[in-house]
Amino acid sequence: MQNWLQKQKKGLVGAKKKRMPFVAANGLLVLLPAAIYLQHLASIESFDTTFYVIQAIELAAGFTNLTLMGLNIRDGLRMTSVRSA
């Protein structure tokens, strides 16, 4: 039983470790530049097609990050429930 728990724990930790670089890269390479550029466009009141395309990209990237972080939270809760059982 203990061996199975160790394998499951390694699997969950491994999954979380695989997701985190994508979350970080998405935040630094997509979300941050998009937010800065959108702020610039909004400050000059340029609400054209470019603004809405960049905003759609930012929303998709944000949704992706929320999904990946939600999966990390789920796996973290599973790890703590396994440990406390």
C-alpha positions in Angstrom: 0.0 0.0 0.0 2.8 2.4 0.9 4.5 1.8 -2.5 1.3 2.7 -4.3 1.0 5.9 -2.3 4.5 6.9 -3.1 4.0 6.3 -6.8 0.8 8.3 -6.8 2.5 11.1 -4.9 5.4 11.2 -7.3 2.9 11.3 -10.2 1.0 14.2 -8.7 4.1 16.1 -7.9 5.5 15.4 -11.3 2.3 16.6 -13.0 2.4 19.8 -10.9 6.1 20.3 -11.8 5.3 19.9 -15.5 2.5 22.5 -15.4 4.3 25.3 -13.5 6.8 26.2 -16.3 3.8 26.7 -18.7 2.0 28.9 -16.1 5.1 31.0 -15.5 6.0 31.3 -19.2 2.4 32.2 -20.1 2.3 34.9 -17.5 5.7 36.4 -18.4 5.6 36.0 -22.2 1.9 36.5 -22.9 -0.1 38.0 -20.1 2.3 40.7 -18.9 3.2 42.1 -22.4 -0.5 42.0 -23.4 -1.5 43.9 -20.3 1.1 46.6 -20.8 0.1 47.0 -24.5 -3.6 47.0 -23.7 -3.0 49.7 -21.1 -1.1 51.7 -23.7 -3.8 51.3 -26.2 -6.5 52.3 -23.7 -4.6 55.4 -22.6 -4.6 56.7 -26.1 -8.2 55.5 -26.5 -7.4 53.2 -29.4 -10.2 50.7 -29.1 -9.8 49.2 -32.6 -9.5 45.6 -33.9 -5.9 45.3 -32.5 -7.1 46.1 -29.0 -9.8 43.4 -29.1 -7.5 40.8 -30.7 -4.9 41.3 -28.0 -7.6 41.3 -25.3 -8.9 38.0 -26.7 -5.4 36.5 -26.6 -5.0 37.7 -23.0 -8.3 36.2 -22.0 -7.4 32.9 -23.5 -4.0 32.9 -21.9 -5.6 33.8 -18.5 -8.1 31.1 -18.8 -5.3 28.6 -19.6 -3.4 29.7 -16.5 -6.5 29.5 -14.3 -7.2 26.0 -15.6 -3.6 24.8 -15.0 -3.5 26.4 -11.5 -6.8 24.8 -10.7 -5.4 21.4 -11.7 -2.4 22.1 -9.4 -4.8 22.9 -6.5 -6.7 19.7 -7.2 -3.5 17.7 -7.1 -2.3 19.5 -4.0 -5.5 18.6 -2.2 -5.2 15.0 -3.3 -1.7 14.9 -2.0 -2.7 16.2 1.4 -5.7 13.9 1.6 -3.5 10.9 0.9 -1.0 12.0 3.5 -3.6 12.6 6.2 -5.4 9.3 5.6 
